[in-house]
Amino acid sequence: MATEKRNTTSEEWERSLGEQFRLLRIQADMEQKELALKASVSLGALKNLENGKGSSLRTVIKITRALERTDWLEALAPKVSVRPMQMLKGQATDSARKKVYRARKSGTGE
């Protein structure tokens, strides 16, 4: 399945995720109005999400929380760790970018 998802378009992902949200809502035995109210989103926003018509990240988070599936959010954004040497390398690059070069004073002897 991982191979199939590699070439999935954004629109296909939206439809697939929307379907998953719809199935979760049905599994929770909730009507759209009820879930929208529980999540503090508009009914239209929920319908858009379930129909794969585009949705804001805020709506996705609110619906995910209302359905008690924050594990999805954690899977989407796992904790990223950085090795100490990577941090040092990044700092060296950052300090090089911050250098300010000033024009030299002219040597007119004044």
N, C-alpha and C positions, 0 to 999 in steps of 0.2 A: 504494500500500500504506500510506503514511503516514496517509492519510485513514481507512482501515479501522481502524488501530490506535488512533486518537484516542478512539474510543468503546469500546474493549476493556475488559472488566471485569477485576478483579484475578484472579478465578478462571480466566478465559480466558488471561491472561498466564501464570499458573502452569502451566496445561496446555501452552501453547505452549513455554515455556522448558523444561519437563520433557521434552517430546518432543525438543527440540534437544539436551539433555544425553544422552538415550538414544541418539540418532543419532550423536553424537560418540563415545560409548562403543563402539558397534558398529563405527563407522569405525576406531576404534583397536584393534579386535579384542580387546576385553576383556570378560570376564564381570563381572556386578555385584559378586560377591565380591571379585574381583581389584581393581576400581576402588575399592571401599569400603576395602579394606586399604591400597592405595596412598595414598588420601586421608586415612586415619586417621579415618574416620567409620563409623558402624554400617551394616550392610546395610539395616536398616529406614529409616535416614535417606536413603540413596541411593534406595531404592525409592519413598519418599514424594516425593522431588524429581522423579524421572522420571515419576511418575504424577500430578504436579501437585497433590499433597495437602498442600502447605504444607511449608516448610522454613526453617531458620534461615539467616540471612545467613552465618554462619560455615560452615555446610555448603556453601552455594553457592560460597563462596570456595575452600574446600578442594577441592571437586570440580573447579572451574574450573582451579585450579593443577595438580591431578593430571592433567588432560586437556591441560595445557600451552596453555590458551587465556586467559591473563591479558589478552590484548588485549580480551576481552569486558569485563573489569573496568575497564580503562582507558577504554573507550568509554562505560561506564555512569557513570563519575565523571571526566570530563575536568577538567584543571586550570582553575580559575576565576581569572580575573584581575579586579582591581578598579582602576579609574582613581584616581589620587591625589585628585581632587576628591571622589570618592565616599567615600574614606577620611576626609577632613577633615569631610565632612558627617556621617558616622557618629560621629566623635569628638565633635562638637558635641552631637549627640543623646545620646550616652552620658554626657557630663559634665553635661548638664542633668538627666538621670535620677539622677545620683549626689548632687546637691545635697541637703543636709540642712537642713531648716528647724527652727529652735529657737524655742521660745516666748520672748517678750520678758519681761524682768524687770518686775515691777510697779513703778510709780512711787510708792511709799509714803513715800519719803524716809528710809528706815531706814539 
